[in-house]
Amino acid sequence: MTLRGDWLELNFKVGRLGDPLKAALRIRRIPLAVVTEVRYEPPTGRRRGSIRLVVVPGTDPLRPLLRRTEPGPDSDPDTLVISHAHAVQAATFAEMLRARLTAAGPAVGADDAPWIESGVLPIEVSGSDGRVSFDGTTVGLRFGRLASPEKRRTGRRDLPLEAIADVRVEHPGFTGWLHFALAGTPVADPGSPRTDLNTLVLNADRSESYAILGAAVLAGVHRTATRVHAELLAPCQPSPSSSDDIRPERRDSRTPTQSGSRSPSWAEPTPVGSGLAPADRPRSVSRKERRAAARATKDYAKALVVWEREQRLLDELVAAARRIGKASRGATHDLFILKANETVLWTGRTSLVEPRRRPGHYSGGSSGVRLGIAKGVSVRVGASSRHYTPGPEVQTPVDRGTAMVTTQRVVFKGPHASREWAFPKLLGVESATDGKSVLLPVSNRQKVSGLLLGDLAEECAAFLALGLAVLEHGPSTVTAECMAAAERHRGERPSPPSPSGAQTE
């Protein structure tokens, strides 16, 4: 569990015998604005402890889609299981979260706050008659050989995020399905899941990955907050079916195509190749093109993950810049006492590193001779060139605690040591060669110390640069620049690759 600005990130690393739901979930991001309570149970005897987050009802799209809405600690997506080795760190972290929630005030309503995000995009789920994928903007339904003729004739079916109103799940027992209800239509369960074009028939899945995909779609729908009705969308041709789909049923070329109101492909799919001249029908996709499309999809997924991480960091910088000036003298934040006109920009669990000398060694020898005086007694006569070489000084972790970056300083507090690096006395910021630590030389100390950050190095460096920029240019200028940078980066979102085998003019 990691606190990243105004969000809590739960990273589940489950082994082969661990809970399948958490193994499929991997990452869960919870905004602090919807957390109402932090419950900590310490480990006792052979029983492990836990940290559970209680959130505002209606802000978690995943829990209503699960088979059990109130599972045990091992399967609860809002609970982190704690071992005896991490009991002290977990208790400290829970107290820090409670202090942060108390300072922030009451939680907001479900309609005013961002929803909880679950899983890692893109997500793909397989069923008995096909599979469904979600890349953050589009839900793609692809029906296979075991699908009904109605589904096989549609080829690939793409539903834009704005066209989805709700997600319904019937958990697979004897039968199960995942249904996407479209905007502008009555939200109800599918009449016949095997023939409904917006429904995937599910297989038995202990990890409930279909619920994770549905929750990701609902979170995206809430984030866009727009709806597009069938009559407002431009018509589009469905993508050609791939090699593992059964070809559409052969139709009589003399049968005239029906004419009437034009509707989008997701509202009323048109069979692939029907009503087209032989020269206009889509050609079959070669193996080389399929491989190129697979590589393009993989590259797009990687670029999207990087873009989302950078965009999230920019949004957190904007939120931190807007908080500047709201703190006063004597206020406390995560057990730190703030100074006058000081605002907290970032906090995280880090290690304090300071130079420590390694053990030395002796080198050289003697050029003399050893003379025997009596039995068992001897003496060495002659010169000796042996000398002691001290070991080098190496930056070494000396304590583990909490670090805080503000608009005036960087502070570290642990159980054995505390350090402060004031910005007016800061001589520079040095990054270690491994990229996991930051050294902060100051004028009031001879030895250079710093923080071992690990995966938080990039995030901490960004907020440290924000604090130094505020000290030099002022909060209003820095806030405007951060907002402009976030807006520019939002417009650079990677575009998904074109469907495999699509024709371009």
Secondary structure, 3 states (H helix, E strand, C coil): CEEECCEEEEECCCCCCCCHHHHHHCEEEEEHHHEEEEEEECCECCECEEEEEEECCCCCCCHHHCCCCCCCCCCCCCEEEECHHHHHHHHHHHHHHHHHHHHHCCCCCCCCCCCCEECCCCEEEEECCEEEEECCCEEEEEECCCCCHHHHCCCEEEEEHHHEEEEEEECCCCCCEEEEEECCCCCCCCCCCCCCCCEEEECCCCCCHHHHHHHHHHHHHHHHCCCCCHHHCCCCCCECCCCCCCCCCCCCCCCCCCCCCCCCCCCCCCCCCCCCCCCCCCCCCCHHHHHHHHHHHHHHHHHHHHHHHHHHHHHHHHHHHHCCCCCCCCCEECCEECCCCCCEEEEEEEEEEEEEECCCEEECCECCEEEEEECCEEEEECCECCEEECCCEEEEEEEEEEEEEECCEEEEECCCCEEEEEHHHECCCEECCCCCEEEECECCCCCCEEEECHHHHHHHHHHHHHHHHHHHHCHHHHHHHHHHHHHHHHCCCCCCCCCCCCCCC
